[in-house]
Amino acid sequence: MINQHLQTARLPMGVSQQKFLEETTLQAIAELQDFIAQHPDGREVRKALAVKLVYQGYLYDEIQTILDVSRGSITGWKH
């Protein structure tokens, strides 16, 4: 999801790459939170939550423990 934002977006004048990345990450997290709130399907919520946790800085090992999912699943869902 965040990769889509980064591939199609251009840096506005005067905005640093770090600030842009932070803003884009926050936007992706907000979109994931909205998705989680609107979808009752547990499988889809688990996927979205895993991606959200990645963007929030959790390690894959932590996400595996929290959600009881494989590292490969997390990697696949993130893309």
N, C-alpha and C positions, 0 to 999 in steps of 0.2 A: 504494500500500500504506500508506504513512504517512498519507495523507489519510483512509483508512478509520479508522485509529486516532484521529486527531484529531477526526473528525466524531462518533464514538460515545463518546468519553471525556469525562469531566468532571474538572476539576482537584480533586485531593484537598485537604482543608483544610490550609493552611499551606505549600503547595507553589507556588513561583513558576512563572509561565508559561514562563520560560526553562528552568528545571530540568525541567519537565514535557516540553518540546519536546526537550531533550537526551536524556532517558530514552526517549521515544517513538522518536526517531531511532535510538538504540542498539538498541532492541528490533526495529525494522524491519530494521536491518543484520544482526542475528543471524538473523532469519527468512530473509532472502535468502541468507545464508551456508549455512544448513541446506538450503534449496532447491537451491542450486548443488551441494552435496555429494551430494544424493540423486537428481539428474536427469542422466542421461548424454547427453541430447539437446543438442547443441552450440548450436542456435538458442535454446533456452530458457535455457541457461546464459548466453549472451551478453546476452540481455535482462535477466536478473536481475543480472548483473555490472554492466551499464550503470547500472541503477537504484541499485545499491549504491554505485557510484562517485559518483553524484550526491549521495547522502546523506552521503558521506564528504568532500564539498566539492570534488571535481574539477570543473573547468570543462568545458562541453560540447565545446569545441574539443579539450581533452585526451582526453576519452573517445572522440571521433571518431577521433583518431589511434591511441589504444591498441587499440580494438576494430574499427576500420575500418567504422564505421556512420555513417549520416547523422544530422544534428541533428534532423530530423523524427522519425526512429525513436526517438531517445532521449526526445524530448518525449512521443511517444505511449506509450512503455513506462512512463514515469514516472507517467502518469495511470492 
